[in-house]
Amino acid sequence: MADVQMSESYRAASTLALAGGFLESYTFLLHGHVFANAQTGNIALCGMAVASRDWIAAVKYLVPIVAFSLGVFAVDWVHGKWPRSSSVHWRQGVVLTEAVLLCGCFFLRDSPQDMLANLIVSIACALQVQTFRKVRGSAYASTMCTGNLRSATVAWSVWRKTRQVEAKRQCLRYVGIIGVFALGAALAVPLIAALREISIAFPIAMLIACACIMMRSGNPTVHSVERTHPDDNADCD
């Protein structure tokens, strides 16, 4: 059995996944068809641009890649420097910092300032995915879905072989996170069409809600879970 923090609760994970799905659509629909959440596609597109000697496009895709790396580095630095005596947990500080960063997108119009918007979102998503890496004790990602899909399939396979109840629950949790991510991406379409840059208020609200969820209890642990698969501590990317 292992204690699970409020930051690993399903409510916190779902709220973050909703924001993550929205941001995936946000940069693609409003800022130059770039996926700023995860960088696999951008790395491939950057490579193709270099091969075609389209240097402007290469830089366009390189910016979110570098920004994402800087965001991951920033989280590790903050984690090491955050005062242990602080009344605010370092994860709360990071998620609120992410919300403040995204506020900058309110002032960035589409096309002329796409690169800066994608840079901001990439850093924000890196902060989020590096800070919140588990849901109820199992590794997951709130800004991308490939690792979650793999973990859901593994958990389903374990349940099919062993009929372990916790394996079934893990599978359903991962499927739920994927579904919420897709919902966030879907909600972005009408919100962006109606509100344009102001639509960034939606993920900002979700991040603030996540911070509030973590503040709900003074006790950092909320429940215990039993790990059912050795893969549970693996990173999802």
PyMOL commands that set and color helices and strands:
alter all, ss='L'
color gray80, all
select helices_A, chain A and resi 6-8+10-30+40-51+55-81+90-107+114-131+146-162+165-215+230-233
alter helices_A, ss='H'
color red, helices_A
select strands_A, chain A and resi 2-5+134-135+138-139+221-225
alter strands_A, ss='S'
color yellow, strands_A
deselect
rebuild
show_as cartoon
